[in-house]
C-alpha cells in the first residue's frame, strides 16, 4: 500500500495552509483593528467633509444669486415704475454689503455703480467701477464694462479729456464689448472738448470700420453737423 503523508497543523512551518481567505481577513482585522477603525473614520470624515463643502458652496452660491437678483429687481422696478433710484439707494447699498465672493461682489458693484450713474452721483459710481477694475483682469468682460462705466462717469463730470483718453484705452484693449458706441462716445468727447478734428477723424474711421452697422446714418449726420460748425 502506498504511503500517504498526513499533514498536521503542528508540523507546518509555513503559514497555516488550512486557513481560508475569510479566516485570514478576520485574523488581520483582529490584529489591526485600531488602525482599520481609524482609517474608516478618517475616510468617513473626508467624504462627509467633501459632501458638506459641496452643499455649503452650492448653498452660498444660491444665496448670492438671490441677493443679486433682488438688487436687479430693485433697480428694474424703479425704472419700470418711474421711481427715484435715489430713494432706493440705501436698499441697494445694504444688499451690496451682504454679498461676498469676488465674482458676486463685482456683479453687485456693477449694479450699484450703474444706479449711482443714473442719479448722476458720478464720483461714487466711479469708486465702485474702480473697485471692479482692481479686483478683475483686463480679459474679463465685467472689467471692460466697469472701464466703460468709468469713462461715461468722467464724461458726465464734464472731464472730457480724461474721458477721451479712457475711451481710447478701452477701444484698444476691449474685445468683448461692441465698439460702435465706444467710438461714438470718443468722437462726442472730442467734440465736447473742442477738438473738432479729432471728432471728425474718429467718425470717418467709423464709416470704414462699421460700414454695415444699422446706425451708420448717425455717423453721417454727426459729420455733417461738425463740418457745418467748422
C-alpha positions in Angstrom: 0.0 0.0 0.0 1.4 3.4 -0.9 2.4 5.6 2.0 0.3 8.7 2.3 1.8 11.6 4.1 -0.6 13.2 6.5 -0.3 16.9 7.4 -0.8 18.2 10.8 -1.1 21.8 11.8 1.7 21.4 14.4 4.3 20.3 11.8 3.6 23.0 9.3 6.4 25.6 9.1 4.7 27.9 6.5 1.6 30.0 7.3 -1.4 27.8 8.0 -2.5 26.4 4.7 -5.9 25.4 6.1 -7.0 29.0 6.7 -9.4 30.2 4.2 -9.3 33.7 2.7 -12.1 34.8 5.0 -10.2 33.4 8.0 -7.2 35.4 7.1 -9.2 38.6 6.7 -10.8 38.1 10.1 -7.4 37.4 11.7 -5.9 40.5 10.0 -8.7 42.8 11.1 -8.5 41.4 14.6 -4.7 42.1 14.8 -5.0 45.5 13.2 -8.4 46.6 14.5 -7.3 50.1 15.8 -5.6 51.1 12.6 -8.5 49.9 10.5 -11.1 51.7 12.6 -9.0 54.9 12.4 -8.8 54.6 8.6 -12.5 54.1 8.2 -13.2 57.1 10.5 -10.8 59.3 8.5 -12.3 58.1 5.2 -15.8 59.0 6.5 -14.6 62.4 7.7 -13.0 63.2 4.3 -16.1 62.0 2.4 -18.5 63.8 4.7 -16.4 66.9 4.7 -16.3 66.9 0.9 -20.0 66.4 0.7 -20.7 69.1 3.2 -18.4 71.5 1.4 -20.3 70.8 -1.8 -23.6 71.6 -0.3 -22.2 74.6 1.6 -20.8 76.1 -1.6 -24.0 75.4 -3.5 -26.0 77.0 -0.7 -23.7 80.0 -0.7 -23.9 80.4 -4.4 -27.7 80.2 -4.3 -27.8 82.8 -1.6 -25.5 85.2 -3.5 -27.5 84.8 -6.7 -30.7 85.5 -4.8 -29.2 88.7 -3.4 -28.0 89.8 -6.9 -31.5 89.1 -8.3 -33.0 91.3 -5.6 -30.6 94.2 -6.5 -31.5 93.9 -10.1 -35.2 93.7 -9.3 -35.0 96.9 -7.2 -33.3 98.8 -10.0 -35.6 97.5 -12.7 -38.7 98.2 -10.6 -37.5 101.8 -10.2 -37.1 102.2 -13.9 -40.4 100.5 -14.8 -42.4 102.4 -12.3 -40.6 105.7 -12.7 -39.4 105.7 -9.1 -36.4 107.6 -7.9 -33.4 105.4 -7.7 -32.0 107.9 -5.1 -34.7 106.8 -2.7 -33.9 103.1 -3.2 -30.1 103.6 -3.0 -29.9 102.7 0.7 -31.6 99.4 0.0 -29.1 98.6 -2.8 -26.1 99.5 -0.6 -27.4 97.2 2.2 -27.8 94.3 -0.3 -24.3 95.0 -1.7 -22.8 94.8 1.8 -24.3 91.4 2.3 -22.7 89.9 -0.7 -19.4 88.0 -0.5 -17.2 86.3 -3.0 -15.2 88.2 -5.7 -17.3 87.4 -8.7 -20.6 88.1 -6.9 -19.1 91.3 -5.3 -18.1 92.6 -8.8 -21.5 91.9 -10.3 -23.2 93.6 -7.3 -20.8 96.6 -7.6 -21.7 97.0 -11.3 -25.4 97.1 -10.4 -24.8 99.7 -7.7 -22.4 101.8 -9.8 -25.0 101.8 -12.6 -27.7 103.1 -10.2 -25.3 105.8 -8.9 -24.5 106.8 -12.5 -28.2 107.1 -13.3 -28.8 109.5 -10.5 -25.7 111.4 -11.6 -23.6 110.6 -8.5 -20.6 110.2 -10.7 -17.9 110.3 -8.0 -19.4 107.5 -6.0 -20.2 105.5 -9.1 -16.5 105.8 -10.1 -15.4 104.4 -6.8 -17.4 101.2 -7.4 -16.2 100.9 -11.0 -12.6 101.3 -9.8 -13.2 98.5 -7.2 -14.2 96.2 -10.0 -11.2 97.2 -12.1 -8.9 96.4 -9.1 -10.5 93.0 -8.5 -10.7 91.8 -12.1 -8.5 91.0 -15.0 -8.4 93.0 -18.3 -9.7 90.0 -20.2 -12.9 89.7 -18.1 -16.0 91.3 -19.6 -17.0 92.8 -16.2 -13.6 94.6 -16.2 -14.4 96.0 -19.6 -17.9 97.0 -18.6 -16.6 98.8 -15.5 -13.9 100.5 -17.6 -16.7 101.8 -19.9 -18.7 102.9 -16.9 -15.7 104.9 -15.6 -15.4 106.7 -19.0 -19.1 107.5 -19.0 -18.8 108.9 -15.5 -15.9 111.1 -16.5 -17.9 112.4 -19.4 -20.8 113.0 -17.0 -18.5 115.1 -14.8 -17.5 117.0 -18.0 -13.9 115.8 -17.7 -13.8 115.3 -21.5 -10.1 114.9 -22.0 -9.9 112.2 -19.3 -13.0 110.6 -20.8 -11.5 110.6 -24.3 -8.2 109.0 -23.0 -10.2 106.3 -21.2 -12.4 105.6 -24.3 -9.2 105.2 -26.4 -7.7 102.7 -23.9 -10.9 100.7 -23.8 -11.1 100.6 -27.6 -7.5 99.3 -27.8 -8.0 96.7 -25.0 -11.6 95.6 -25.4 -12.6 92.5 -27.4 -16.0 91.5 -25.9 -17.9 94.8 -25.8 -19.3 96.1 -29.1 -17.1 99.1 -30.1 -19.5 101.1 -32.3 -20.9 103.1 -29.3 -17.4 103.4 -27.7 -16.2 105.1 -30.9 -19.2 107.3 -31.0 -18.6 108.3 -27.4 -14.9 109.0 -28.2 -16.0 111.3 -31.1 -18.5 113.0 -28.8 -16.0 113.7 -26.1 -13.5 115.1 -28.7 -16.3 117.4 -29.9 -17.3 118.5 -26.4 -13.7 119.3 -25.6 -13.4 121.5 -28.7 -11.3 119.0 -30.7 -13.4 119.0 -33.9 -10.6 117.5 -36.0 -10.3 114.6 -33.5 -14.0 114.1 -33.6 -14.2 114.1 -37.4 -11.3 111.7 -37.8 -12.9 109.3 -35.4 -16.3 109.5 -37.2 -14.6 108.9 -40.6 -12.8 105.9 -39.2 -16.2 104.6 -38.0 -17.6 104.9 -41.6 -14.9 102.5 -42.7 -14.9 100.2 -39.7 -18.7 99.9 -39.3 -19.9 100.3 -42.8 -22.7 97.8 -42.4 -23.9 98.9 -39.0 -27.6 99.6 -38.6 -26.9 103.0 -37.1 -24.2 104.2 -39.5 -26.6 107.0 -40.6 -26.0 108.6 -37.2 -22.3 108.9 -38.1 -23.1 110.7 -41.4 -25.4 113.1 -39.5 -22.7 113.9 -36.9 -20.1 114.5 -39.6 -22.4 117.0 -41.4 -23.1 118.8 -38.1 -19.4 119.1 -37.2 -18.5 120.2 -40.8 -21.2 122.9 -40.7 -19.7 124.3 -37.4 -16.1 124.2 -38.7 
